[in-house]
Amino acid sequence: MPAPTRTTRPARVPWPEAMATVTSCRYDAGAGRALAFGIPSSRHFSITFNYWVPTPDGEPILHTGQFMSEKAIPQNTLFPIRYNPADPRQHSKNAPHATGRTPLLAIAIIGSIILSAAWLLILRSCN
């Protein structure tokens, strides 16, 4: 019986690095930044930035990105990012981040169920 063949996945090519420039930093206190029950999230600053990506024919194209930060970053600050060569609009700063909403949502649902049950018990005891 022949030995099972092992399929190898191609190695993931690391995304190239580019230097990004902060174009704006603004404090975002909008309703979208609050979690359930008005508890504020820890990311309050909206950072907008630009970065150049070379095309196959050598002409660089300017891309714009945005992310939320816990700290303010001054305008014109340079920082490194990585971008997807297949789709340069995808960059390391727009990777999915954990928001902490799942545990808070679970607590809110369980609390709602407990309060509803307590209210029903109070109403039943009045009769």
N, C-alpha and C positions, 0 to 999 in steps of 0.2 A: 504494500500500500504506500503510495507516495506521501511524503510529508506535506502537511498543509502549507500552502504558500502564504506568505505574509504580504499584504498589500501595504505599501508605504504611501503615506500622504505626502504631497509635495510640501516642502518647507514653506512656512509663511514668510513672505518677503516683508521685512520691516518697512514701515512707511517712511518716506524721506522726511527730513527735518527742514523747516523753514523758520525764518525769524519773522515774528509778527510784531506789529506796532499798534499800541493802544490808541484808538482814535477818539473814544469817549468813555467816560466813567460817570454813571449817574446813580444816585440813590433811588431805589425802587421800593416804595412803601405801598404799592397798590394792593388791592384785594386779592390778586392772584398770588401774592407772596405769603398769604396766610394759610395755615392748615386748618383742619376742622376745629371748631370752637374758638377761632380767632387767635390761636397760638401762633406767633410769628415764626417763619422759617429762619434759618441761620444765614441764608444767602440773600443779602440785601442790595448788592451793587451789580448793576448791569454793565458789563464791559463789552465794548464793541472794538474790533480790531481788523486790520488788513494784513494780508500776506501775499507774496508773489510766488507763483508756481510756473516753472518753465513748461512750455508745450513741446511736443515732439519736434516741431520745426525750429525750436530755440527761442521763440517769442514768449516773454513772460506775460502772464495774465494775473491781474489783481483780483483777489478773492476777499470777501468780507465775512467775518464770523462774529459770534456773540456768545457769551456765557455769563453765568451768575457767579459772584464771588462773595466771600464773607468779608473781604477787605477791599478797600478802595485801591485802585491802581492808577497812578497819575498818567495823564495823556502823554503820548510820545514814548512811553516805556517800551522797551524791546523785551520779548520773551520768546523762547523756542516752542514751536508746536510741531506735530507730525501730521501729515495729510495723506489721504488715500490716493495713490497715483492713478487708479482707475476712475476715481471721482473726487477731484481735488476739493470739492465743497465739503466733503467729510474730513473732519480734522479731530485731533485728540481732545479738543475742548468741548466737542458736542457729543462725546460718548455718553451713554446713559449713566446717570448718577442715581444713587439711592437717595430718596428724599425723606425716608423715615415715616412716610404716610401710612404704610401698612399696619404697623403696631398701633398707631394712634387711631386708625379707622376701626381696627378690631376692638380696641378699648371702648370706642364710642358706641359701637353696635351692642356690645355686651352690656354696657351701662344703660343703654336705651331699653334693652330687654328687661333688665333688673328693675328699672324705674317703672316701666309699664306694668310689670307683675305686681310691684308694691302698690301702685295706684289701683289696680283691680282688686287687690285684697282689702284696701281701705274702703272702696266703694261697696264691696260685698258685706263688710262688717257693719255698714250703716243701716242695712235693712233688717 
